[in-house]
Amino acid sequence: MADDFTAVLPANAWNWAAVWRRNYLAWRKVALASILGSLADPIISLFALGTGLGLMVGRVEGTSYIAFLAAGMVATSAMVASTFETIYAAFSRMHDRRIWEAILYTQLTLGDIVLGELAWAATKAFLAGTAIAAVAAALGYAAWPSVLYVLPVICLTGFAFASLAMIVTSLSPSYDYFVFYQTLVITPMMFLSGAVFPLTQLPGGLQRVARFLPLAHSIDLIRPAMLDRPAAGIGLHIGALCIYAVLPFFLSMALFRRRLMR
């Protein structure tokens, strides 16, 4: 059993790049539409909530509400972009189009495929999150020098949520099951992680739960950088995101091995 699992691990440190490149070449044909689609929802939320609700809320944690919200939208856009790339596009390549099956006839292993898919989903998250951060900085809602520090956090956030979503992809028999993950996990996480209002406004029990959510760790790294403030617990937040990225990766490989190689 252990030998069988070892056989599906990534063969080396660079094979995943072939999967990433294949996905990039396919995406390049619809890049503009894909980018605009990824940006539409967070930008609408940023300006609709920021300018509308912000007039009633006023300042939050010493800054304007729209600046507070901008950091939450950066993290949320990275979460959504990587999740949707994994549960829909990766599932299609694995289940409907059988691209994974074709790749497995080459020297690449299942681990190479999964890692390449995670890297591509993180790339999509990076593009979406960086675009929102650039818009916020251009409009004066984020500090230009320190906003650069959020770029690696956006990428790590993409990896973490793509890795979590890969478990869902490995278990789902059809697209219909993804809506449960969206409505029961992704949407509540946005409201429980401090993206649209401070965590201190939650009841004590929910605050303790929220501290374990990956999006909360991402926001706790992104918001101080965008507002040019010192961040607390940087090592803790990065470590938590790394755990969310690595452990689900190995679990999803075990689940895919059972699904594809039985």
Backbone hydrogen bonds, N-H to C=O, Kabsch-Sander energy under -0.5 kcal/mol:
donor,donor_aa,acceptor,acceptor_aa,energy
5,F,1,M,-2.1
6,T,2,A,-2.3
7,A,3,D,-1.6
8,V,4,D,-0.5
8,V,5,F,-1.2
9,L,6,T,-1.2
17,A,14,W,-1.5
18,A,15,N,-1.7
19,V,15,N,-0.7
20,W,16,W,-2.3
21,R,17,A,-2.7
22,R,18,A,-2.0
23,N,19,V,-2.2
24,Y,20,W,-2.4
25,L,21,R,-2.6
26,A,22,R,-1.7
27,W,23,N,-2.4
28,R,24,Y,-2.4
29,K,26,A,-0.7
30,V,27,W,-1.9
31,A,28,R,-0.9
34,S,30,V,-2.4
35,I,31,A,-2.7
36,L,32,L,-2.5
37,G,33,A,-2.2
38,S,34,S,-2.0
39,L,35,I,-1.9
40,A,36,L,-1.8
41,D,37,G,-0.7
43,I,39,L,-2.1
44,I,40,A,-2.4
45,S,41,D,-2.5
46,L,42,P,-2.5
47,F,43,I,-2.4
48,A,44,I,-2.9
49,L,45,S,-2.3
50,G,45,S,-0.7
50,G,46,L,-1.8
51,T,47,F,-1.8
52,G,47,F,-0.5
52,G,48,A,-1.2
53,L,48,A,-0.6
53,L,49,L,-0.6
54,G,49,L,-1.5
55,L,52,G,-0.8
56,M,52,G,-0.6
56,M,53,L,-0.8
57,V,53,L,-2.5
58,G,54,G,-2.6
60,V,63,T,-3.2
63,T,60,V,-1.4
65,Y,58,G,-1.0
68,F,64,S,-2.2
69,L,65,Y,-2.9
70,A,66,I,-1.8
71,A,67,A,-1.1
72,G,68,F,-1.0
73,M,69,L,-2.2
74,V,70,A,-1.9
75,A,71,A,-1.9
76,T,72,G,-2.5
77,S,73,M,-2.6
78,A,74,V,-1.7
79,M,75,A,-2.2
80,V,76,T,-2.8
81,A,77,S,-2.5
82,S,78,A,-2.1
83,T,79,M,-2.1
84,F,80,V,-2.7
85,E,81,A,-1.9
86,T,82,S,-1.5
87,I,83,T,-2.9
88,Y,84,F,-1.8
89,A,84,F,-1.1
90,A,85,E,-2.2
91,F,86,T,-0.8
92,S,88,Y,-2.3
93,R,89,A,-2.2
94,M,90,A,-2.1
95,H,91,F,-3.7
96,D,91,F,-0.6
96,D,92,S,-0.5
97,R,92,S,-2.9
99,I,93,R,-2.1
100,W,93,R,-1.3
102,A,98,R,-1.6
103,I,99,I,-2.4
104,L,100,W,-2.1
105,Y,102,A,-1.3
106,T,103,I,-2.2
108,L,103,I,-0.5
111,G,8,V,-1.7
113,I,109,T,-1.8
114,V,110,L,-2.6
115,L,111,G,-2.5
116,G,112,D,-2.2
117,E,113,I,-2.4
118,L,114,V,-2.4
119,A,115,L,-2.4
120,W,116,G,-2.2
121,A,117,E,-2.6
122,A,118,L,-2.5
123,T,119,A,-1.8
124,K,120,W,-2.2
125,A,121,A,-2.2
126,F,122,A,-2.5
127,L,123,T,-2.3
128,A,124,K,-2.2
129,G,125,A,-3.1
130,T,126,F,-2.5
131,A,127,L,-1.8
132,I,128,A,-1.8
133,A,129,G,-2.3
134,A,130,T,-2.5
135,V,131,A,-2.2
136,A,132,I,-2.6
137,A,133,A,-2.5
138,A,134,A,-2.6
139,L,135,V,-1.7
140,G,137,A,-1.2
141,Y,136,A,-3.1
142,A,136,A,-0.7
143,A,226,M,-2.7
147,V,143,A,-1.7
148,L,144,W,-0.6
148,L,145,P,-0.9
149,Y,146,S,-1.6
150,V,147,V,-1.4
151,L,148,L,-1.1
153,V,149,Y,-0.6
154,I,150,V,-2.6
155,C,151,L,-1.8
156,L,152,P,-2.4
157,T,153,V,-2.7
158,G,154,I,-2.2
159,F,155,C,-2.1
160,A,156,L,-2.4
161,F,157,T,-2.4
162,A,158,G,-2.2
163,S,159,F,-2.4
164,L,160,A,-2.0
165,A,161,F,-2.5
166,M,162,A,-1.7
167,I,163,S,-0.8
167,I,164,L,-0.8
168,V,164,L,-1.0
169,T,165,A,-2.4
170,S,166,M,-2.1
171,L,167,I,-1.2
172,S,168,V,-1.9
177,Y,174,S,-1.1
178,F,175,Y,-1.7
179,V,176,D,-0.7
180,F,177,Y,-0.8
181,Y,177,Y,-0.9
182,Q,178,F,-2.2
183,T,179,V,-2.6
184,L,180,F,-2.4
185,V,181,Y,-1.5
186,I,181,Y,-2.1
187,T,182,Q,-2.7
189,M,185,V,-1.9
190,M,186,I,-1.5
191,F,187,T,-1.1
192,L,188,P,-1.6
193,S,189,M,-1.0
195,A,190,M,-1.0
196,V,190,M,-0.5
201,Q,198,P,-1.7
202,L,199,L,-1.9
207,Q,203,P,-2.3
208,R,204,G,-1.8
209,V,205,G,-1.7
210,A,206,L,-2.8
211,R,207,Q,-1.5
212,F,209,V,-1.7
213,L,210,A,-1.5
217,H,213,L,-1.5
218,S,214,P,-2.1
219,I,215,L,-2.6
220,D,216,A,-2.3
221,L,217,H,-0.8
221,L,218,S,-0.8
222,I,218,S,-2.4
223,R,219,I,-2.8
225,A,221,L,-0.9
226,M,222,I,-2.6
227,L,223,R,-2.1
228,D,225,A,-0.9
229,R,224,P,-3.4
237,H,233,G,-2.4
238,I,234,I,-2.6
239,G,235,G,-2.5
240,A,236,L,-2.4
241,L,237,H,-2.1
242,C,238,I,-2.3
243,I,239,G,-2.2
244,Y,240,A,-2.2
245,A,241,L,-1.4
246,V,242,C,-2.5
247,L,243,I,-1.9
250,F,246,V,-1.7
251,L,247,L,-2.1
252,S,248,P,-3.0
253,M,249,F,-1.8
254,A,250,F,-1.8
255,L,251,L,-2.1
256,F,252,S,-2.9
257,R,253,M,-2.3
258,R,254,A,-1.7
259,R,255,L,-1.7
260,L,256,F,-3.5
261,M,257,R,-1.8
